[in-house]
Amino acid sequence: MSEAGFVVLIPARLGSSRLPDKPLADIAGLPMVVRVARQALKSKAQRVVVAADHERIMTACGTHGIHAVLTRQDHPSGSDRLAEAASLLGLTANTMVVNVQGDEPLIDPQHINQVAHMLAERPDASMSTLAHPITELHDWLSPHVVKVVLDAQSNASYFSRAGIPCWRDAVAGQLPPFPVYRHVGLYAYRTAFLSLFPQLPVAPTEQSEALEQLRAIWHGHRIAVHVSDQASAAGVDTAEDLIRVNQLFNT
């Protein structure tokens, strides 16, 4: 496929413990999932499709001209949902799919292009993803910020909620004197691997860190990482996040 030959799939699940009906949350007059899809449409994607788990999401997308497919409600993860969506859409094994989370209304379309380009350039990799340098100590120390260590070929060696790699001679109150990276949950894969991934046994590292991407590394798959100079905009997880994003859209 050409560099621009990729499809964006957006998993959208109605149930959310922290923010009920999150995909339909109003952001400056539009449902959040529609905002996400409109951002994705600014990328070089050939198609942007929402993988919904409820007719209400389908209706919201249809009202605003966004293509959506209805998937089962019982999927254990977004990857499983996207695998079903890829099957429903009849995507070929080599089609590149970019997984854009349904709670990222501020996602940079260029970041979508970058992970797709990285995978196109790396036939040896099963997946690609995004990272950017950590510049604030509180991000380095926070278990809510996922870090990634890269090898010489820009493959992910490991992802963790801990500060990795460990700085043996750490100085209190300072970041390490070497580059450290924050992982951004934006992924590209070929449809064949997307279909395989949910069938792989769960990895112990994945269970420990609660990070699904560690399953790929555990089973010997390479994850190529594009390092962006620009930090990714924060997503919407809570009611407070929703207020913040609405303020940005309304300014």
C-alpha positions in Angstrom: 0.0 0.0 0.0 1.0 3.6 -0.5 2.2 5.7 2.5 -1.3 7.3 2.7 -3.1 4.0 2.3 -4.5 3.4 5.8 -7.8 3.3 7.6 -8.6 4.9 10.9 -10.8 2.8 13.2 -12.2 4.4 16.4 -13.4 2.1 19.1 -16.4 3.6 21.0 -17.9 1.9 24.0 -21.0 3.4 25.7 -20.2 2.1 29.1 -17.7 4.0 31.2 -17.2 3.9 35.0 -15.8 7.3 35.3 -17.8 9.2 32.6 -21.1 7.5 31.7 -22.0 7.6 28.0 -18.6 9.1 27.2 -18.7 8.7 23.4 -21.9 10.9 23.4 -20.6 13.5 25.8 -21.3 17.0 24.4 -18.2 19.0 23.3 -19.2 22.4 22.0 -22.5 21.0 20.5 -21.2 17.7 19.0 -20.8 14.2 20.5 -17.2 13.5 21.5 -16.9 10.5 19.1 -17.9 12.8 16.2 -15.3 15.3 17.3 -12.7 12.5 17.3 -13.7 11.3 13.9 -13.6 14.8 12.5 -10.1 15.2 13.7 -9.1 11.9 12.2 -10.6 13.0 8.9 -8.0 15.7 8.7 -5.3 13.0 8.5 -4.3 11.2 5.3 -6.6 8.3 6.1 -8.5 6.8 3.2 -11.4 6.0 5.5 -12.4 6.8 9.1 -14.8 4.4 10.7 -16.2 4.3 14.3 -16.5 0.8 15.8 -19.5 1.3 18.0 -21.0 -1.0 20.6 -24.5 0.6 20.8 -27.2 1.9 18.5 -27.1 5.3 20.2 -23.5 5.8 19.0 -24.5 4.6 15.5 -27.3 7.2 15.5 -25.1 10.0 16.6 -22.5 9.1 13.9 -25.1 8.8 11.2 -26.7 12.2 12.2 -23.3 13.9 11.6 -22.2 11.9 8.5 -19.6 9.7 10.2 -19.3 6.1 9.0 -19.8 3.6 11.8 -20.2 -0.2 12.2 -22.0 -1.9 15.0 -19.9 -4.4 17.0 -20.6 -6.7 19.9 -21.0 -5.3 23.4 -19.0 -8.0 25.1 -15.5 -7.4 23.7 -12.9 -7.4 26.5 -10.7 -4.8 24.8 -10.6 -2.1 22.1 -8.4 -4.4 20.1 -11.0 -7.1 20.0 -13.6 -4.6 18.9 -11.4 -3.3 16.1 -10.7 -6.8 14.9 -14.4 -7.4 14.5 -14.8 -4.0 12.8 -12.0 -4.9 10.3 -13.8 -8.2 9.5 -17.1 -6.4 9.0 -15.5 -3.9 6.7 -13.8 -6.7 4.7 -10.3 -5.2 5.1 -7.5 -7.2 3.5 -4.7 -8.7 5.5 -2.2 -6.0 4.5 -4.4 -3.0 5.1 -2.9 -0.7 7.6 -5.2 0.3 10.5 -4.6 3.2 12.9 -6.4 2.8 16.2 -7.5 6.3 17.4 -9.1 6.2 20.9 -12.6 7.5 21.1 -11.8 9.9 23.9 -9.2 11.9 22.0 -11.1 14.9 20.5 -7.9 17.0 20.3 -5.8 14.4 18.6 -3.2 15.8 16.2 -3.9 14.5 12.6 -0.2 14.6 11.9 0.4 12.1 14.7 -2.0 9.7 13.0 0.0 10.1 9.7 3.3 9.6 11.6 2.4 6.2 13.1 1.0 5.0 9.7 4.2 6.2 8.0 6.4 4.4 10.6 4.6 1.1 10.1 4.8 1.5 6.3 8.5 2.0 6.6 9.0 -1.0 8.9 7.8 -4.3 7.4 9.6 -6.1 10.2 7.3 -4.5 12.8 3.9 -5.8 13.8 2.8 -2.5 15.2 3.8 1.1 15.5 3.0 3.7 18.1 3.9 7.2 19.3 6.1 8.7 22.0 7.4 12.1 23.0 10.2 13.3 25.3 9.3 13.7 29.0 10.2 17.2 30.2 8.5 17.5 33.5 9.6 15.6 36.7 6.0 14.9 37.8 5.3 13.1 34.6 8.4 10.9 35.1 7.3 10.1 38.6 3.6 9.5 37.9 2.3 5.9 37.5 -0.5 7.4 35.3 2.1 8.4 32.7 3.3 5.4 30.7 7.0 5.4 29.7 8.7 3.5 26.9 12.3 2.5 26.4 13.6 2.3 22.9 16.4 0.2 21.3 18.8 1.4 18.5 16.2 0.7 15.8 13.5 2.7 17.6 11.7 -0.5 18.7 10.0 -0.5 22.0 12.0 -2.6 24.5 9.5 -2.2 27.3 6.6 -0.1 28.5 6.0 0.7 32.2 4.2 2.9 34.6 7.5 3.2 36.5 10.3 5.5 35.6 12.3 3.6 33.1 15.2 3.1 32.4 16.1 3.3 36.1 18.6 6.1 36.9 21.0 4.4 39.3 22.6 7.7 40.4 19.3 9.6 40.6 19.4 13.1 42.0 16.3 14.0 44.0 14.1 16.5 42.2 15.8 16.1 38.8 14.9 14.2 35.6 17.5 11.7 34.3 20.3 13.3 32.2 19.4 11.0 29.3 16.3 11.1 27.1 13.2 9.5 28.6 9.9 9.1 26.7 6.2 9.2 27.4 4.1 6.7 25.4 1.0 7.9 23.6 -1.8 5.3 23.1 -2.0 5.6 19.3 -1.3 2.4 17.4 -1.0 1.3 13.8 -1.1 -2.4 12.7 -1.8 -4.4 9.6 -5.2 -6.1 9.6 -3.6 -9.6 9.8 -1.9 -8.7 13.1 -5.0 -6.9 14.4 -6.9 -10.2 13.9 -4.1 -12.2 15.6 -3.6 -10.0 18.6 -6.7 -10.8 20.6 -6.0 -14.5 20.2 -2.5 -14.2 21.9 -2.4 -15.4 25.5 -2.3 -12.6 28.0 1.2 -11.8 29.2 2.2 -11.7 32.8 3.9 -8.3 32.2 0.6 -7.1 30.7 -1.2 -8.2 33.8 1.3 -6.5 36.1 1.4 -3.2 34.4 -2.2 -3.2 33.0 -0.7 -2.3 29.6 -2.1 -4.3 26.7 0.8 -3.5 24.3 3.2 -5.6 26.4 1.4 -8.7 25.1 2.9 -8.1 21.7 6.4 -7.8 23.0 6.0 -10.8 25.2 5.1 -12.9 22.2 8.1 -11.6 20.2 6.5 -8.9 18.0 8.2 -5.7 17.3 6.6 -2.3 18.1 8.2 0.5 16.1 8.0 3.9 17.9 7.8 7.3 16.2 9.2 10.0 18.6 7.4 13.2 18.1 8.8 16.6 19.2 5.2 17.7 20.0 3.4 16.4 23.0 0.0 14.8 22.5 -3.1 16.6 23.8 -4.7 15.0 26.8 -7.7 12.8 26.3 -11.1 12.9 28.2 -11.3 10.4 31.1 -13.2 12.4 33.7 -15.9 15.1 34.0 -13.2 17.6 34.8 -11.4 16.7 31.5 -14.7 17.2 29.7 -15.0 20.7 31.2 -11.4 21.5 30.2 -11.9 20.4 26.6 -15.1 22.2 26.2 -13.4 25.4 27.4 -10.8 24.9 24.7 -13.4 24.4 21.9 -15.4 27.5 23.1 -12.4 29.9 23.2 
